[in-house]
Amino acid sequence: MKTYPMFRACLMASLFILLSHQVFAEMGPDDAHTLQTKEATQFKKDTAKQSPSFQEKKWTGTQGSCETNVEYNYVGNASNNLGNGQNANIDEDYFDIRHQFMRHTLLAFLVEGGFEYQHLGFDSPIGSLVPNRLDTLIADVGIDFRWSKKDLVHIEGRPGLYTDFQGSGWAAFNTPLDIGYTRVVNKKFQWVVGFSANTWRRNRYLGAAGFRWQINDRWKLKAYMPTPDIEYTARPNLTLTLGADIRGDSYRVGPHFGGGHGAPELNNALVDYQEVRVGPGFSWNIWPTIEMNVMTGYMVGREFDYHNGGPQMNGSSAPFVSIAIHALFKLPGEPLVIPQSNRISIPDFFNYL
């Protein structure tokens, strides 16, 4: 009796394969191709309905919308240099909540504003130069501008506190800036270039480029930072992923941090933090615009870099798990009508006003 479920599963699978071969054997080549085309078209329609592009949704519908992202991560014990000639195993808790309001202005602009709180917690031992926590509390302001259906520019500022909340006050205030340009070659291929400015970071100015390629209805390659991956759409509302997540930021520790750890030169010091993760995951659209993202795998390394004359401390690998809920909601209001021409013209602005 214990083998019956496996026997039944094998039998049903064999019958399905046999019936499938018989059906296609009775069809002509054109009929089989027509059926495959219809199935592919229906799958594409179901995918667009059950797991739509959030970026596309932002540019359609009502004039206003809001977006929320809540994420929790846990990273297991990883051996880490403590900066005092010793090593210890340190685990990590990560929490992030981000909420934004968006509104269309003059057709070609999408104005965004909101807040974000991000917490990194480390169980570092007393006396180590690894902070117990690194936090950001920021206003998130940005604007998207498109002058045609194929060209999109994104500018985002993140003014706020980047700190360990140990007394730095307004000295922990910083204003990083990100700029990105997207060129939509066609529905299957887009390329992007980006630029980041942060006066606290070791490398103040960074640039990057990449592309997104929809290989077919099920496979997609996203070769751009900080989350390159390859995706497979298993069902219209379920996407399997395999990729990397490169994250980090720059922070200011408190005015007594170094003195309390035997390194007074690190009082009010700046520290760059970075970690790299790799592994599989999935994205499940619980509702068309409510998405759960799960990723697990290994953090392959982390780094604390006190780059103004301080130490650089590295950590080893450790398993991690990440769970996030991402939601987009349209606000009540007038429907947005975007002109169907390739470019936004001056009369379009006046018609909108």
C-alpha positions in Angstrom: 0.0 0.0 0.0 2.8 2.4 0.7 4.0 2.2 -2.9 0.5 2.9 -4.3 0.7 6.7 -4.5 4.0 6.5 -6.4 2.6 3.8 -8.7 -0.5 6.0 -9.4 1.6 9.0 -10.1 3.7 7.1 -12.6 0.6 5.6 -14.3 -1.1 9.0 -14.7 2.1 10.5 -16.1 2.5 7.6 -18.6 -1.1 8.0 -19.7 -0.7 11.8 -20.1 2.4 11.3 -22.3 0.6 8.6 -24.3 -2.5 10.7 -24.9 -0.4 13.7 -25.8 1.5 11.7 -28.4 -1.8 10.4 -29.8 -3.3 13.8 -30.1 -0.4 15.4 -31.9 0.0 12.3 -34.1 -3.5 12.8 -35.4 -2.9 16.5 -36.2 -1.2 17.9 -39.2 1.9 20.2 -38.7 -0.1 23.3 -39.2 -2.8 22.3 -36.6 -0.1 21.5 -34.0 1.6 24.8 -34.7 -1.7 26.6 -34.4 -2.5 25.0 -31.1 1.0 25.8 -29.7 0.6 29.4 -30.8 -2.8 29.7 -29.2 -1.5 28.2 -25.9 1.5 30.6 -25.9 -0.7 33.6 -26.6 -3.1 32.6 -23.8 -0.2 32.0 -21.4 1.2 35.5 -22.2 -2.3 37.1 -21.6 -2.7 35.2 -18.3 0.8 36.3 -17.2 0.1 40.0 -18.0 -3.1 39.8 -16.1 -2.0 37.8 -13.0 1.6 39.2 -12.6 1.7 42.6 -14.5 4.8 44.8 -14.7 4.7 47.2 -11.7 6.7 49.7 -13.8 4.0 49.6 -16.5 1.2 49.9 -14.0 2.7 53.1 -12.6 2.3 54.7 -16.0 -1.3 53.5 -16.5 -4.6 53.9 -14.7 -5.3 56.7 -12.3 -3.1 59.8 -12.0 -2.0 58.8 -8.5 -0.8 55.6 -6.8 1.1 54.3 -3.8 3.7 51.6 -3.4 4.8 49.7 -0.3 7.6 47.2 0.2 8.3 45.3 3.5 11.2 43.0 3.7 12.9 40.8 6.4 16.2 38.9 6.1 18.2 36.6 8.3 21.8 35.7 7.7 23.3 32.9 9.7 26.6 32.9 11.6 29.5 33.9 9.4 33.1 34.2 10.6 34.1 37.9 10.6 37.2 39.9 11.3 36.5 42.1 14.4 39.3 44.6 13.7 41.3 43.8 16.8 43.1 40.7 15.6 40.3 38.4 16.4 37.5 36.7 14.6 34.0 35.7 15.7 30.8 34.3 14.2 28.2 37.0 13.6 24.7 36.6 12.5 22.6 39.4 10.9 19.0 40.6 11.0 17.7 42.9 8.3 14.4 44.8 8.2 13.3 47.3 5.6 10.0 49.2 5.0 9.5 51.6 2.2 6.4 53.5 1.2 6.0 55.9 -1.7 3.3 58.1 -3.3 3.4 58.7 -7.0 1.5 61.2 -9.2 1.6 61.9 -12.9 2.3 65.6 -13.8 2.1 67.0 -17.4 1.8 63.5 -18.9 5.6 63.0 -19.2 6.5 63.2 -15.5 5.9 60.7 -12.6 6.7 62.4 -9.3 7.5 60.2 -6.4 7.9 60.9 -2.7 7.9 58.8 0.5 10.0 57.4 3.3 12.2 54.4 4.0 13.5 52.8 7.2 16.2 50.2 7.0 17.9 48.3 9.9 20.9 46.1 9.9 21.5 44.3 13.2 24.7 42.4 14.1 25.4 40.3 17.2 28.9 41.6 17.4 30.8 41.0 20.7 31.8 43.8 23.0 35.1 45.5 22.0 34.9 44.7 18.3 34.9 47.3 15.6 31.8 45.8 14.0 28.9 48.0 14.8 25.9 46.4 16.6 23.6 48.2 14.1 23.5 50.3 11.0 20.3 52.1 10.1 18.9 54.5 7.5 15.9 56.7 8.0 15.4 58.8 4.9 13.0 60.7 2.7 12.8 59.1 -0.8 12.1 61.7 -3.5 12.3 61.1 -7.2 11.0 61.8 -10.7 10.6 59.7 -13.8 10.6 61.6 -17.1 9.8 60.1 -20.5 9.9 62.1 -23.7 8.9 59.1 -25.9 7.7 55.5 -25.4 11.3 54.3 -25.8 13.2 56.7 -23.5 12.9 57.0 -19.7 15.0 58.8 -17.2 14.8 58.2 -13.4 16.3 60.7 -10.9 16.2 59.8 -7.2 17.5 61.5 -4.1 17.7 59.8 -0.6 18.3 62.5 2.0 18.3 61.3 5.6 20.2 59.7 8.4 22.7 57.0 7.8 23.9 56.0 11.3 24.3 53.6 14.2 22.0 55.8 16.3 24.8 56.3 18.9 24.8 60.1 19.1 26.0 61.4 15.7 23.0 63.7 15.4 22.9 65.8 12.2 26.5 64.7 11.4 24.8 61.5 10.2 22.8 63.3 7.5 23.7 62.6 3.9 22.1 63.1 0.5 23.0 60.3 -2.1 21.8 60.8 -5.6 21.0 58.1 -8.3 20.3 58.7 -12.0 19.3 56.1 -14.5 18.4 56.0 -18.2 16.4 53.2 -19.9 16.2 52.7 -23.6 13.3 50.5 -24.7 14.6 48.9 -27.9 11.4 46.8 -28.2 9.2 44.8 -25.8 11.8 42.0 -25.5 15.0 44.0 -25.0 15.9 47.1 -23.0 19.2 48.5 -22.0 20.0 50.8 -19.0 22.9 53.0 -17.8 23.1 54.4 -14.3 25.1 56.8 -12.2 25.4 57.1 -8.4 26.9 60.0 -6.4 27.7 59.6 -2.7 30.3 61.9 -1.1 30.6 59.6 1.9 31.6 56.5 -0.1 35.1 55.5 -0.8 34.3 55.8 -4.5 32.2 58.9 -4.6 31.0 58.4 -8.2 30.0 55.0 -9.7 28.5 54.1 -13.0 27.0 50.9 -14.4 25.2 49.5 -17.4 23.2 46.4 -18.2 20.2 45.0 -20.1 16.9 43.1 -19.7 16.2 40.5 -22.3 12.8 38.6 -22.6 14.2 35.5 -24.3 10.7 34.0 -24.8 7.4 33.9 -23.0 8.9 32.0 -20.0 12.6 33.0 -19.8 14.0 36.4 -18.9 17.5 37.5 -18.4 18.2 40.6 -16.2 21.9 41.5 -16.5 22.1 44.7 -14.4 23.1 45.7 -10.9 22.4 45.3 -8.1 20.2 42.2 -8.7 21.2 40.3 -11.8 19.3 37.1 -12.3 17.6 34.8 -14.8 13.9 34.1 -14.4 11.6 31.3 -15.5 7.8 31.9 -15.4 6.5 28.5 -14.2 2.9 29.7 -14.0 1.3 33.0 -14.9 1.5 34.2 -11.2 4.7 32.3 -10.2 8.3 33.1 -11.4 11.4 31.1 -10.4 14.7 33.0 -10.1 18.4 32.3 -9.8 20.7 35.2 -9.3 22.6 37.6 -7.0 21.8 40.4 -4.7 24.6 43.0 -4.1 23.7 45.5 -1.3 25.3 48.0 0.9 25.6 51.7 1.8 27.7 54.3 3.7 27.1 55.2 7.4 28.6 57.4 10.1 29.2 55.8 13.5 28.8 57.7 16.8 31.2 60.2 18.4 32.2 57.7 21.0 32.3 54.6 18.9 36.1 54.4 18.5 37.0 55.4 22.0 34.7 52.8 23.4 36.5 50.1 21.3 40.1 51.2 21.8 40.3 53.0 18.5 39.6 56.8 19.1 40.5 57.6 15.5 37.1 56.0 14.6 35.0 58.4 16.5 32.4 59.8 14.0 34.1 57.7 11.3 32.5 56.7 8.0 32.1 53.1 7.2 31.1 51.5 3.8 29.2 48.2 4.3 28.7 45.7 1.5 27.5 42.1 1.2 27.0 39.8 -1.8 24.3 37.1 -1.9 23.6 34.4 -4.4 20.9 31.8 -4.7 17.5 30.7 -6.0 14.1 32.3 -5.2 10.6 32.8 -6.4 8.1 35.7 -7.0 4.5 34.8 -6.3 1.7 37.3 -7.2 -0.8 36.7 -4.5 -2.9 39.4 -6.2 -2.0 41.0 -9.5 -0.4 44.0 -7.7 0.6 42.2 -4.5 3.8 40.2 -4.8 5.7 38.0 -2.4 9.4 37.6 -3.1 11.4 34.9 -1.4 15.2 34.2 -1.9 17.5 31.8 -0.1 21.1 30.7 -0.6 24.4 32.0 0.6 25.9 35.3 1.5 29.3 34.8 -0.1 31.0 37.6 1.8 30.6 40.9 3.6 32.9 43.9 4.2 33.1 46.8 6.7 35.4 49.4 5.3 36.5 52.4 7.5 38.1 54.0 4.5 39.4 57.2 6.1 42.4 55.6 7.7 40.6 52.8 9.5 40.6 49.1 9.1 38.8 47.0 6.5 37.2 43.9 7.9 35.9 41.0 5.9 33.5 38.2 6.7 33.0 34.7 5.3 30.0 33.0 3.8 26.8 32.0 5.5 23.3 30.8 4.6 20.5 33.4 4.4 16.7 33.7 3.8 14.9 36.8 2.5 11.1 37.4 2.5 9.5 40.5 1.1 6.0 41.8 0.3 5.7 44.3 -2.6 2.4 46.0 -3.3 1.2 48.7 -5.7 -2.2 50.5 -5.2 -3.9 53.0 -7.5 -5.5 55.9 -5.7 -9.0 57.2 -6.5 -8.9 59.9 -9.1 -9.3 60.7 -12.8 -8.0 58.1 -15.3 -4.7 58.9 -16.9 -4.8 59.1 -20.7 -1.4 58.8 -22.3 -1.1 59.9 -26.0 -0.5 57.0 -28.4 2.0 58.9 -30.5 5.7 58.0 -30.1 6.5 61.4 -28.7 4.9 63.8 -26.2 4.1 67.0 -28.1 3.4 70.5 -26.9 -0.3 70.3 -27.7 -0.5 67.2 -25.5 0.6 69.2 -22.5 -2.1 71.9 -23.2 -4.7 69.2 -23.8 -3.8 67.7 -20.4 -4.0 71.1 -18.6 
